[in-house]
Amino acid sequence: MNIVIPMCGTASRIGGIPKFLLPINDNISLLKHTLNKCKLFNTFIITTPMYADIVYDYIDDKSITLIIMKTKTMSETIKRCQFLSSVQSNFLMIMPDTYIND
């Protein structure tokens, strides 16, 4: 299984603070929690040039690939991610601002 996490928003509705950096339980960020859950899979993070350095600092696993992309909407980001389907046979797209307490 391959996982795609699109994180290309501008966070303009919450003052420019990207939602994936918001803290959750145990004071870890939503991004760190998500990446911990994805450790067993090949994971592709799609992010903007603005957040690339921040996201890169969270990557501590060789199974995670960072792709930098400049888009204006989530729909545009997802559409531009279609190239992954030709590279990877199956992938699951998850949203970086969703938290499920297990």
Steps between C-alpha positions, in 0.01 A plus 500: 500500500615848414371808678474856367464791743422829320600806709490790258261741668595848613327475841359846436186432706703433815755776474760317293566224755489174306249258652746213473718671765221532756567301819292198594532244781840465668589842353602360164390665178231360279764444231725298731204291615399433138853405397527262796185325375643478146835343591420165337412654164666694220381853567501800269459844659395772259569849635566855389842666477393711801470193727761271342776567756263457794362173364847373410603535865226249593619234258710240675408200289633403158155376396376862491539701180455878507358656183493879478214644298344844474122483463209725593236248607475151644321391182790621288747321726311173477468530124873561465566194716348277234851435367555282806245252370726427204799454730326313782229243435291578811499791739287641776465875534457625855439852621766656724248678720302193607564336834360165605558401860582133514 
